[in-house]
């Protein structure tokens, strides 16, 4: 069995505390991707191109891609429903 080190060895509450700080480090109005959807699209495209097409799991398994898309859609819908309920 592998020994837990670093972040994984911390108390779960301490992990949450640290993780919460990450979202607060930059105000939304100064995040570059929130300012420019074109910049975000180019960055995503560049990231996708950095992996050889033979190693892209979705290109190997279209069913996996379909499942991921459905999961993302459900998560997105649930987030909107949750916000509306508040």
C-alpha positions in Angstrom: 0.0 0.0 0.0 1.2 3.5 -0.9 1.8 6.0 1.9 -0.2 9.2 1.8 2.1 12.2 1.4 1.6 16.0 1.0 -1.9 17.2 0.3 -3.3 13.7 0.5 -2.1 13.2 4.0 -3.8 16.3 5.4 -7.0 16.4 7.3 -10.0 16.6 4.9 -11.1 19.9 6.4 -7.6 21.4 5.9 -7.7 20.2 2.3 -11.0 22.0 1.7 -9.7 25.2 3.3 -6.7 25.2 1.0 -8.8 24.3 -2.0 -11.3 27.2 -1.3 -8.4 29.7 -1.5 -7.7 28.7 -5.1 -11.0 29.9 -6.3 -10.5 33.3 -4.5 -7.0 34.0 -5.8 -8.1 36.0 -8.8 -11.3 38.1 -9.1 -13.6 36.9 -11.9 -13.3 40.2 -13.8 -9.5 39.8 -14.1 -9.4 36.1 -15.2 -8.2 36.1 -18.8 -10.5 33.4 -20.0 -13.5 35.1 -18.6 -12.5 38.2 -20.6 -11.9 36.5 -23.9 -13.7 33.4 -25.1 -11.5 33.4 -28.2 -8.4 33.2 -26.0 -10.0 30.3 -24.1 -10.9 28.5 -27.3 -7.3 28.9 -28.6 -5.9 27.6 -25.4 -8.1 24.5 -25.4 -7.3 23.8 -29.0 -3.6 24.1 -28.3 -3.9 21.7 -25.4 -5.8 19.2 -27.5 -3.2 19.4 -30.3 -0.3 18.7 -27.8 -1.5 15.1 -27.5 -0.9 12.8 -30.4 -4.2 11.8 -32.1 -3.4 8.1 -31.5 -3.3 8.8 -27.8 -6.5 10.8 -27.5 -8.9 8.5 -25.7 -12.0 10.0 -27.3 -10.7 9.4 -30.8 -10.1 5.7 -29.9 -13.5 5.2 -28.2 -16.4 7.3 -29.4 -18.7 5.7 -26.8 -16.4 7.1 -24.1 -16.8 10.5 -25.7 -20.6 10.2 -25.8 -20.7 9.2 -22.1 -18.5 12.1 -21.1 -20.6 14.6 -23.1 -23.8 13.3 -21.5 -22.2 13.5 -18.0 -21.1 17.1 -18.7 -24.6 18.0 -19.8 -26.2 16.5 -16.7 -23.7 18.3 -14.5 -24.3 21.6 -16.3 -28.0 21.2 -16.0 -27.8 20.3 -12.3 -25.7 23.4 -11.6 -28.3 25.6 -13.3 -31.1 24.0 -11.4 -29.2 24.4 -8.1 -28.5 28.1 -8.7 -32.1 28.7 -9.6 -33.3 27.1 -6.4 -31.1 29.4 -4.2 
